[in-house]
């Protein structure tokens, strides 16, 4: 490895360790920058460091702060009083998680529900399942769906279309009756926003961050380039081409093999570089979170 490249790799590792020391990233084993870089031969380590340099990580503390910001913006909680839900629109609001295809307690919607309850001191009885949420919305009560990130809008739309025991769904009821529904998430892509606005036009969506192409690895050339590395983008593309085919997915993530581009660029090619302490979006580059050959260490793991 060129001396300049080694200096860059060392600088990126030092930055990651400083973020962990400062508490902005969770400590190992939640994030393993040094062990992840060690997956790659020396000649490929510079390209891996370029990805690591652009990686964005939200600790639990950061996640809670972002949720407070989302509620302040979307539901007008008075600034300076993030723990007191006194806004009139929230006096009777109920909260329900966006559900996975096969709902289970590790779904990100449940994780974010717990974070909202802790960060905003919301009474536990205000968190309800989908059936009670639909019944409340039909009575005119505000229902707020919660999740960490929506990459494509698929998961929200599946929840919106999911039938309750009565056979009704938010989708079917909304065809004949306006429902007071909001959706709060930390991050959303512009594609997901469009999908939800088209499929569920009555839903008010409030992301803290709107993700566009500038948050993907493809935007690396438009960011401040690594000062000690030339031709960063071709190096990153070559790294993804070389190592993505050898990645391995756990049983719940086998759908990532349905399309060859997903294994390289993440679900539906979103190509993101972000993770949360509680989980990792499937739209994030799998080279950061998937398993690999024997001895491979992911940078972060999906829940």
C-alpha positions in Angstrom: 0.0 0.0 0.0 1.2 3.5 -0.8 2.4 5.5 2.2 -0.3 8.2 1.4 -3.0 5.5 1.3 -1.9 4.0 4.6 -1.9 7.5 6.1 -5.5 7.9 4.9 -6.6 4.5 6.3 -5.0 5.3 9.6 -6.8 8.7 9.7 -10.2 7.1 9.0 -9.7 4.6 11.8 -8.6 7.3 14.2 -11.8 9.2 13.4 -14.0 6.2 14.0 -12.3 5.5 17.3 -12.7 9.1 18.3 -16.4 8.9 17.6 -16.7 5.8 19.8 -14.7 7.4 22.6 -16.9 10.5 22.4 -20.0 8.3 22.7 -21.3 9.4 19.3 -20.9 5.8 18.1 -21.6 2.8 20.2 -18.4 1.0 21.3 -17.4 -2.4 20.0 -18.8 -4.9 19.3 -21.7 -2.8 18.0 -19.4 -1.1 15.5 -16.1 -2.8 14.5 -14.2 -0.5 12.1 -10.8 -2.0 12.6 -11.9 -5.6 12.3 -14.1 -4.8 9.3 -11.1 -3.2 7.4 -9.1 -6.3 8.2 -11.5 -8.3 6.1 -9.8 -6.8 3.0 -6.4 -7.4 1.5 -4.0 -4.5 1.8 -4.6 -3.5 -1.8 -8.3 -3.1 -1.2 -8.2 -1.5 2.2 -8.0 2.1 0.9 -11.3 1.6 -1.0 -12.9 0.1 2.1 -11.7 3.1 4.1 -13.4 5.5 1.7 -16.7 3.8 2.4 -16.0 3.8 6.1 -15.1 7.5 5.9 -18.6 8.3 4.5 -20.5 5.9 6.9 -23.2 7.5 9.1 -24.1 5.9 12.4 -26.9 6.9 14.7 -26.4 5.8 18.3 -29.4 5.2 20.6 -28.9 8.6 22.1 -28.8 10.2 18.6 -31.9 8.3 17.6 -33.8 9.7 20.6 -32.8 13.2 19.8 -33.8 12.8 16.2 -37.2 11.5 17.3 -37.7 14.5 19.6 -36.9 16.8 16.7 -39.4 14.9 14.5 -42.2 15.3 17.0 -41.4 19.0 17.6 -41.6 19.6 13.9 -44.5 17.4 12.9 -46.8 17.6 15.9 -45.7 21.0 17.3 -44.5 20.0 20.7 -43.4 23.3 22.3 -39.6 23.7 21.9 -37.8 23.3 25.1 -40.4 20.9 26.5 -39.7 17.7 24.6 -40.7 15.4 27.4 -44.2 17.0 27.9 -46.7 15.9 25.4 -49.0 18.9 25.8 -49.8 19.7 22.2 -53.6 19.4 21.6 -53.1 17.1 18.6 -51.4 14.6 20.9 -53.8 14.5 23.8 -55.6 11.5 22.4 -53.1 10.3 19.8 -52.3 6.6 19.6 -49.0 5.2 18.3 -48.5 2.0 16.4 -45.4 0.5 14.7 -44.9 -0.1 11.0 -44.8 -3.9 10.8 -42.4 -6.2 9.1 -43.6 -8.8 6.6 -43.6 -11.4 9.4 -44.1 -9.1 12.5 -41.9 -9.8 15.5 -40.6 -7.8 18.5 -37.2 -7.1 16.7 -38.9 -5.1 13.9 -37.6 -1.5 13.8 -41.1 -0.1 14.3 -41.2 -1.7 17.7 -37.7 -0.5 18.5 -38.6 3.1 17.6 -41.9 2.8 19.6 -39.8 2.0 22.7 -37.5 4.9 22.0 -40.5 7.3 21.6 -41.9 6.1 24.9 -38.7 6.7 26.7 -37.6 9.9 25.0 -41.0 11.6 25.3 -42.5 10.0 28.4 -45.5 8.7 26.5 -47.8 6.5 28.5 -47.5 2.8 27.6 -51.3 2.6 27.0 -51.0 5.0 24.1 -49.1 2.3 22.1 -51.5 -0.1 20.4 -51.6 -2.8 17.8 -52.9 -2.4 14.3 -56.4 -3.5 15.1 -56.9 -1.0 17.8 -55.2 1.7 15.8 -57.6 1.3 12.9 -60.6 1.3 15.2 -59.3 4.5 16.8 -58.7 6.2 13.4 -62.3 5.3 12.4 -63.5 7.2 15.5 -61.5 10.2 14.4 -58.6 9.9 16.8 -55.1 10.6 15.5 -53.0 7.6 14.8 -49.2 7.9 14.4 -47.3 5.2 12.7 -43.6 4.9 13.8 -40.5 3.5 12.2 -36.8 4.4 11.9 -36.4 4.6 8.1 -38.4 4.0 5.0 -36.3 3.1 2.0 -38.9 2.2 -0.6 -42.3 2.7 1.2 -42.9 -1.1 0.8 -43.1 -1.9 4.5 -45.4 1.0 5.3 -47.7 0.1 2.4 -47.8 -3.5 3.5 -48.9 -2.4 7.0 -51.4 0.0 5.4 -52.9 -2.8 3.4 -52.7 -5.5 6.1 -56.1 -6.8 7.1 -57.2 -6.8 10.8 -59.3 -9.7 12.2 -62.5 -7.9 11.0 -61.2 -8.1 7.4 -60.7 -4.3 7.2 -57.5 -2.5 6.6 -56.4 1.2 6.7 -56.4 1.0 2.9 -59.9 -0.4 2.6 -61.4 2.0 5.1 -59.6 5.0 3.7 -61.4 4.5 0.4 -64.7 5.7 1.9 -63.6 7.7 5.0 -60.8 10.2 5.7 -58.6 8.8 8.5 -56.4 11.1 10.7 -53.1 9.3 10.2 -49.5 10.5 10.4 -46.2 8.6 9.9 -43.1 9.7 11.7 -39.7 8.2 10.8 -36.1 9.3 11.2 -35.2 8.9 7.5 -37.1 8.5 4.3 -35.9 8.4 0.7 -37.6 10.6 -1.9 -38.8 7.4 -3.6 -40.5 6.2 -0.5 -42.2 9.5 0.1 -43.6 9.4 -3.5 -44.7 5.8 -3.0 -46.6 6.6 0.2 -48.1 9.8 -1.2 -49.4 7.9 -4.2 -50.6 4.8 -2.4 -51.9 6.4 0.8 -52.5 10.1 -0.1 -54.2 11.0 3.2 -51.2 10.1 5.3 -49.0 12.9 6.5 -45.3 11.8 6.4 -42.8 13.5 8.6 -39.2 12.3 8.3 -36.4 14.0 10.2 -34.1 13.5 7.3 -35.0 13.2 3.6 -32.5 10.9 1.9 -31.6 11.5 -1.7 -28.7 10.5 -4.0 -26.3 12.7 -1.9 -26.5 10.1 0.9 -25.4 7.2 -1.2 -21.9 5.9 -2.0 -22.4 7.2 -5.6 -22.2 10.7 -4.2 -18.6 10.2 -2.9 -17.1 12.2 -5.9 -19.3 15.2 -5.0 -18.1 15.2 -1.4 -14.8 16.5 -0.1 -12.5 14.0 -1.8 -10.0 12.1 0.4 -7.0 14.4 0.1 -4.5 11.6 -0.1 -6.4 9.3 -2.5 -6.8 9.8 -6.2 -9.6 8.2 -8.3 -11.7 7.2 -5.2 -14.8 6.2 -7.1 -13.3 3.6 -9.4 -11.6 2.0 -6.4 -15.0 1.8 -4.5 -16.8 0.3 -7.5 -14.1 -2.3 -7.9 -14.3 -3.2 -4.3 -18.1 -3.7 -4.4 -17.8 -5.8 -7.6 -15.0 -7.9 -6.1 -16.5 -8.7 -2.7 -20.3 -8.4 -2.9 -20.8 -11.8 -4.6 -19.2 -13.6 -1.6 -21.5 -12.0 1.0 -23.9 -14.3 2.9 -27.3 -13.5 4.3 -29.1 -14.8 7.3 -32.5 -16.5 6.9 -34.5 -13.4 7.4 -32.5 -11.6 4.8 -32.5 -14.2 2.0 -34.8 -11.9 -0.1 -31.6 -9.9 -0.7 -30.7 -12.6 -3.2 -33.8 -12.0 -5.3 -32.0 -9.4 -7.4 -28.2 -9.4 -8.1 -28.0 -5.7 -7.7 -29.4 -5.8 -4.2 -26.6 -8.0 -3.0 -24.2 -5.3 -4.2 -26.1 -2.0 -3.7 -28.7 -2.8 -1.0 -32.4 -3.3 -1.3 -33.8 -1.9 -4.5 -30.3 -0.4 -5.2 -30.6 2.3 -2.5 -26.8 2.2 -1.9 -26.9 3.9 1.4 -24.2 4.3 4.0 -26.1 4.5 7.3 -26.9 2.4 10.3 -28.7 2.7 13.6 -27.5 1.2 16.9 -30.7 -0.9 17.0 -30.6 -2.1 13.4 -29.4 -1.5 9.9 -31.7 -0.6 6.9 -31.6 -3.2 4.1 -31.0 -0.3 1.7 -27.5 0.1 3.2 -24.7 -1.5 1.3 -24.6 -5.1 2.4 -20.8 -5.1 2.4 -21.1 -3.2 5.6 -23.5 -5.5 7.4 -23.8 -8.9 5.7 -21.9 -12.0 6.7 -19.1 -13.3 4.5 -16.5 -16.0 4.1 -15.1 -17.7 7.2 -13.4 -15.1 9.4 -15.4 -12.2 8.0 -16.4 -9.5 10.5 -19.3 -7.1 9.5 -18.9 -3.5 10.4 -22.4 -3.5 11.9 -25.1 -6.1 12.1 -28.8 -6.1 11.3 -31.1 -7.0 14.2 
